[in-house]
């Protein structure tokens, strides 16, 4: 329940940043994702998106897994825009900003539960390709990459990253 409240607040923040309320044409996107979180392992996840007529998109990426006494989830909310550099309409590039909440919980059998949230803001870059299109429907494959500063030590440390591979469907309403 807490994660839903955090996600809804982040979505409202991104909506306040953009000019989403004045757009007439909306497209809704949903897809299955494989999320690589810097450990070279692809974790299954979901992607939900809302695209507007001006080329901007609001996207939610989520992955989670439980192993033993640990629960690990990552929620990313992105506002990105099309960057028209390609002459082919099927191929798109995107750039934007991402808010991330990484949550880890440790619930040992004989001790108190410990939790940690890591909030971060980063840069989002991506490429997409429309595999199939008919009337208001599209099937897309995307690669999106997020780069985050490594906290206050970003001056001397490398950055954190997340790569997301998605296959999804989009319908224009």
Secondary structure in CASP SS format (residue, H / E / C, confidence):
PFRMAT SS
TARGET T0000
AUTHOR 0000-0000-0000
METHOD secondary structure of the structure
MODEL  1
X C 1.00
X H 1.00
X H 1.00
X H 1.00
X H 1.00
X H 1.00
X H 1.00
X H 1.00
X H 1.00
X H 1.00
X H 1.00
X H 1.00
X H 1.00
X H 1.00
X H 1.00
X H 1.00
X H 1.00
X C 1.00
X C 1.00
X H 1.00
X H 1.00
X H 1.00
X C 1.00
X C 1.00
X C 1.00
X E 1.00
X E 1.00
X E 1.00
X E 1.00
X E 1.00
X E 1.00
X E 1.00
X E 1.00
X E 1.00
X E 1.00
X E 1.00
X C 1.00
X C 1.00
X C 1.00
X C 1.00
X C 1.00
X E 1.00
X E 1.00
X E 1.00
X E 1.00
X E 1.00
X E 1.00
X E 1.00
X E 1.00
X E 1.00
X E 1.00
X E 1.00
X C 1.00
X C 1.00
X C 1.00
X E 1.00
X E 1.00
X E 1.00
X E 1.00
X E 1.00
X E 1.00
X E 1.00
X E 1.00
X E 1.00
X E 1.00
X E 1.00
X E 1.00
X C 1.00
X C 1.00
X E 1.00
X E 1.00
X E 1.00
X E 1.00
X E 1.00
X E 1.00
X E 1.00
X E 1.00
X E 1.00
X E 1.00
X E 1.00
X E 1.00
X E 1.00
X C 1.00
X C 1.00
X C 1.00
X C 1.00
X C 1.00
X C 1.00
X C 1.00
X C 1.00
X E 1.00
X E 1.00
X E 1.00
X E 1.00
X E 1.00
X E 1.00
X E 1.00
X E 1.00
X E 1.00
X E 1.00
X E 1.00
X E 1.00
X E 1.00
X E 1.00
X E 1.00
X E 1.00
X C 1.00
X C 1.00
X C 1.00
X C 1.00
X C 1.00
X C 1.00
X C 1.00
X E 1.00
X E 1.00
X E 1.00
X E 1.00
X E 1.00
X E 1.00
X E 1.00
X E 1.00
X E 1.00
X E 1.00
X E 1.00
X E 1.00
X E 1.00
X E 1.00
X E 1.00
X E 1.00
X E 1.00
X E 1.00
X E 1.00
X E 1.00
X E 1.00
X C 1.00
X C 1.00
X E 1.00
X E 1.00
X E 1.00
X E 1.00
X E 1.00
X E 1.00
X E 1.00
X E 1.00
X E 1.00
X E 1.00
X E 1.00
X E 1.00
X C 1.00
X C 1.00
X H 1.00
X H 1.00
X H 1.00
X H 1.00
X H 1.00
X C 1.00
X C 1.00
X C 1.00
X C 1.00
X E 1.00
X E 1.00
X E 1.00
X E 1.00
X E 1.00
X E 1.00
X E 1.00
X E 1.00
X E 1.00
X E 1.00
X E 1.00
X E 1.00
X E 1.00
X C 1.00
END
